[in-house]
Structure formats: structure tokens, C-alpha cells
Amino acid sequence: MRGFVPPDPETNVSAESYAVVYMPGRRRKRFPASCVTLMPSAAEAREQRDETNKRYAARVLGPSKSSEGQMIFYLVEWL
């Protein structure tokens, strides 16, 4: 995947997950961990989304440490 470091196949540190992401818009491709709420399934993420309050359902990859030392998640796709 272009734009981020792929997960290490020997560990489970970063993984694809479903989540609800709090963001002002959908243009960003990476998010601080504090803006991401992981969900057990895509259906649950869709149920918990609230677009009027800027909470969007997504499939994300992470967490990963950014070059600035922050924990971040990368967008795989919006649901």
C-alpha cells in the first residue's frame, strides 16, 4: 500500500481494523490515535457513525508511530 509502512508479518503490532474516526472532513489519509475508536466489525462501525458530528466509519491500519513520534492510524477505506 502506498503512503505508509506495511505491517510487520512477524508481529501483530499494526493490523487492519474497523473504526469510527472523528475528523472535520474525509480528506485526510492518516489520523491521530486519539481520534480513532476501534470497533469489532464493519456493521458496528456503520452503526456508531454520526456524520453530523464528524464521526465517520472506516477501515484503518495501525497503530503506527509517525516520524514525529505520535501514534497514528492510516485510512484503508471509508465505509
Sequence and secondary structure as in RCSB ss.txt:
>XXXX:A:sequence
MRGFVPPDPETNVSAESYAVVYMPGRRRKRFPASCVTLMPSAAEAREQRDETNKRYAARVLGPSKSSEGQMIFYL
VEWL
>XXXX:A:secstr
 TTS    TT  SSEEEEEEEE S S  SEEEGGGEEEESSHHHHHHH BGGGTEEEEEEEEEEE TTS EEEEE
EEE 
